[in-house]
Each structure stands twice: as C-alpha cells, then as structure tokens.
Amino acid sequence: MQLKTPLAILVSGLMLLVGSFMLGSVIASPGASPAQGDLAAQLPDGEGKGYVQTICTSCHGLGLIVYQRKTLQGWEATVWDMLGRISAGLDREAEIISTYLFESFPVETSTPPADDPPADAGLSESTAPRFQIFHQVVFKFKPEVSEAQKTALLESGKKMLESIPQVATVLVGKVAQEDSEFPYGLVTGFQSEEDLQAYRSHPAHRKWLEEDYRPLVLKSQVTDLVAME
C-alpha cells in the first residue's frame, strides 16, 4: 500500500521528537532538575492553573504550553481539540483553560517599520516551502471495533479532512510497524498556524470527532511538527 512508507517515516521521526520533548517538559518532582521546576513556576496564579497542571499534563509536559503564544481563538481551538480527545463534557474546563492560557501566554504582535520589506520578500513560489506544519494523530481502536468499522472511520476521516479548505494535504492509513501501539494514523499538512487552528475549530472536524471518532477509539497521540526556518 503506497500510504505506508511516508506515514512510517513521519511516525518514526515524530514519535522520537515528541518523546524527547515531553521528557524535558514534565512537572517538577523530587529529583527533577531546576529547569523542569522552572516550567511550573512560569504558570501564573489563576482559576485555570490547577486544570492545566492536572488535565493538560495528563497527556504532555508543561513545555508544550509555556513556550507557545496564541490568540484567544488559537488557544480555544487547541484546548477544545485536546480536551475533546480525553472526554466529552469538559466544556466548562475548556473555557476556563482557554481564557487562562490566553491571559498568561498571549500572542505577541508587533508592527514592522513601513520601509521594511515583508519577511518573505524575494521568495519565488517555487522556493517557498509549501507546508509549514504537519499535524499527526495516531490511534488504536477499542477491542470490539470490527474491521468494517475501522475502514469506515478512516474513509469518513479522509473525506472530512479533504472538505476543509485549510487542509493542504491529507494522508490516512495504517502505521507500517506491525507492533506499533497506535496502528492507524491521520496526517494533515498546513501552510500556517492560522490554518491549523481554523481546522481544529471547524464544525465538520468537531462533528466527526464527536460522532465518528470518539465512540470507536480507545487511545490516541497527537503531534504537530513545525518546519524549521
């Protein structure tokens, strides 16, 4: 199957990347290095702090949070997407966490001088990178899910992703390694962070997660790989 080889390459590299990143981003504990403890110290006091330290860190380290800067819409899209993969019925927690993260880690904007050329000035269409972000979801089904249901979910997921304008490329299939904890995966490419956030909050995406994905999936892992400048 032609989809296996590129997905295997992405999965192998991204799993190593996220594993290394999360190892250096855990909350401070007895014996933890000062750098790890500093991450928790960067969380300001507020109603959402406790949720971040309990809910958010159940899937990844604090480094994935404190080093990001997003608009309120960006934080909402990320938080709703992530909490939706944990459990339904976390709407209130999602609102509190989104507001807390925006107030604590807002996007930093600045206006360049009028005589400064755009950052991408001089780049031709052929030399500019097409994809800036690859969003990967690998997962495993619940034991009782049939092969027909698995195929139907992958097909509906591909159809859903292809219907969203911001999704620049789609790859859906099985992970090449037969002993992988997460045998199936969806990989999407985006040209910007804004496109990724628009996809996460898109009604078609949320509907598919709620009605098709969550009832059948036991466990998943999400990784965003950003292109180097």
C-alpha positions in Angstrom: 0.0 0.0 0.0 1.5 3.3 -1.1 0.4 5.2 2.0 2.5 3.1 4.4 6.0 4.3 3.6 5.5 8.1 4.1 3.4 7.6 7.2 6.0 5.3 8.6 8.7 7.9 8.1 6.6 10.6 9.8 5.5 8.3 12.7 9.1 7.2 13.5 10.5 10.7 13.4 7.7 12.4 15.2 7.4 9.8 18.0 11.1 10.3 18.8 10.6 14.1 18.7 7.6 14.2 20.9 9.2 11.7 23.3 12.3 13.8 23.7 10.3 17.0 24.1 8.0 15.6 26.7 10.8 14.2 28.7 12.2 17.6 29.2 8.8 19.2 29.9 7.4 17.3 32.8 6.3 19.0 36.0 8.9 19.3 38.7 9.1 16.3 41.1 11.6 15.1 43.8 14.9 14.8 42.0 13.7 16.9 39.0 16.2 19.3 37.5 15.8 23.1 38.2 15.0 23.7 34.5 12.0 21.3 34.9 10.8 23.1 38.0 11.1 26.5 36.2 8.3 25.4 33.9 5.8 25.1 36.7 7.0 28.4 38.1 6.0 30.1 34.8 2.3 29.4 35.3 0.7 32.5 36.9 -1.9 32.1 39.6 -5.5 31.9 38.3 -8.6 29.7 38.1 -7.2 27.7 35.2 -3.8 26.9 36.7 -5.0 23.8 38.6 -6.7 22.5 35.4 -3.5 23.0 33.4 -1.4 21.1 36.0 -3.8 18.2 36.2 -5.8 17.9 32.9 -3.3 19.2 30.4 -0.3 17.4 31.8 -2.0 14.1 31.7 -1.1 13.9 28.0 2.1 16.1 27.7 4.6 18.2 29.6 4.3 21.9 30.5 6.9 22.8 27.9 4.3 22.3 25.2 2.3 25.1 26.9 4.6 27.7 28.3 6.7 28.1 25.1 3.6 28.8 22.9 1.9 32.1 22.2 -1.6 32.2 20.7 -4.6 34.4 20.2 -7.7 33.6 22.3 -9.1 31.8 19.2 -5.9 29.9 18.8 -5.9 28.7 22.4 -9.6 27.8 22.3 -9.1 25.7 19.1 -6.2 23.9 20.7 -7.8 23.3 24.1 -11.2 22.2 22.7 -9.4 19.8 20.4 -7.2 18.3 23.1 -9.9 18.0 25.8 -12.3 16.5 23.3 -9.9 13.7 22.8 -9.9 13.0 26.5 -13.6 13.0 27.2 -16.9 14.6 26.4 -18.5 17.0 28.8 -15.4 19.2 29.6 -16.9 22.4 28.1 -16.6 24.5 31.3 -13.0 23.3 31.9 -12.1 24.1 28.2 -13.4 27.7 28.6 -11.5 28.3 31.8 -8.3 26.8 30.5 -8.5 28.7 27.2 -9.0 32.0 28.9 -6.3 31.4 31.4 -3.7 30.4 28.8 -4.6 33.4 26.6 -4.2 35.8 29.6 -1.0 34.1 30.6 0.6 33.4 27.2 -0.9 35.7 24.6 0.4 36.1 21.1 3.0 38.8 20.8 2.4 41.2 17.9 4.4 44.0 16.6 4.2 46.3 13.6 7.4 46.4 11.5 8.6 49.8 10.2 6.9 50.9 6.9 10.2 50.7 5.0 10.9 47.1 6.0 10.2 44.6 3.2 8.0 41.6 4.1 9.9 38.7 5.7 9.2 36.5 2.6 10.2 39.2 0.1 12.2 37.8 -2.8 11.0 34.2 -2.4 9.5 32.8 -5.5 6.6 30.4 -5.4 9.0 27.5 -6.3 11.4 28.2 -3.5 8.9 29.0 -0.7 8.1 25.9 1.5 4.6 24.6 0.8 3.8 23.1 4.2 4.8 24.8 7.5 3.1 22.4 9.9 2.3 18.7 9.8 -0.5 17.6 12.3 -0.3 13.9 13.1 -2.9 11.8 15.0 -2.1 8.1 15.6 -4.5 5.9 17.4 -5.8 2.5 18.3 -9.4 1.2 18.2 -11.4 -0.3 21.0 -11.1 -4.1 21.0 -14.7 -4.6 20.0 -14.5 -2.5 16.9 -14.8 -4.5 13.7 -12.6 -4.2 10.6 -15.6 -2.8 8.7 -16.0 -0.1 11.3 -12.3 0.7 11.2 -12.3 1.1 7.4 -15.5 3.3 7.6 -13.9 5.6 10.1 -10.7 6.0 8.1 -12.7 6.8 5.0 -15.0 9.2 6.8 -11.9 10.9 8.3 -10.3 11.3 4.9 -13.5 12.7 3.4 -13.9 15.1 6.3 -10.3 16.4 6.1 -10.5 16.9 2.3 -13.6 19.0 2.8 -11.8 21.6 5.0 -10.2 24.3 2.8 -7.3 25.0 5.2 -6.1 21.4 5.0 -3.4 21.5 2.3 -2.6 17.7 2.2 -4.0 14.5 3.7 -2.5 11.1 4.4 -4.7 8.4 6.0 -3.7 4.8 6.6 -2.0 2.1 8.7 1.3 2.5 10.5 3.9 0.4 8.8 5.3 -1.1 12.0 3.0 -4.1 12.9 3.9 -3.9 16.6 3.1 -0.2 17.0 1.0 0.8 20.0 -1.0 3.0 17.6 -1.7 1.1 14.4 -3.6 3.8 12.5 -3.0 7.4 11.7 -4.1 10.6 10.1 -1.6 13.2 8.9 -2.5 16.6 7.6 -0.3 19.5 6.3 -1.0 23.2 6.8 0.6 26.3 5.4 0.3 28.3 8.6 -0.6 28.2 12.3 -3.8 30.0 11.5 -4.9 27.3 9.0 -4.2 24.7 11.7 -6.3 26.5 14.3 -9.1 27.0 11.7 -9.1 23.3 11.0 -9.3 22.4 14.7 -12.3 24.6 15.3 -14.0 23.7 12.0 -17.6 22.4 12.5 -17.0 19.4 10.2 -14.0 18.4 12.3 -15.7 18.7 15.6 -18.8 16.8 14.4 -16.6 14.0 13.1 -14.7 13.8 16.4 -17.9 13.6 18.4 -20.0 11.3 16.3 -17.5 9.0 14.5 -14.0 9.1 16.1 -14.5 9.1 19.9 -17.1 6.2 20.1 -14.6 3.9 18.4 -11.1 5.0 19.5 -9.5 3.8 22.7 -6.3 5.8 22.8 -4.5 8.4 20.6 -1.4 10.5 20.4 -1.2 13.9 18.7 1.9 15.6 17.4 2.4 18.9 15.5 5.7 19.1 13.6 6.7 22.7 12.6 9.1 23.3 9.7 12.5 24.7 10.5 13.1 28.3 9.2 
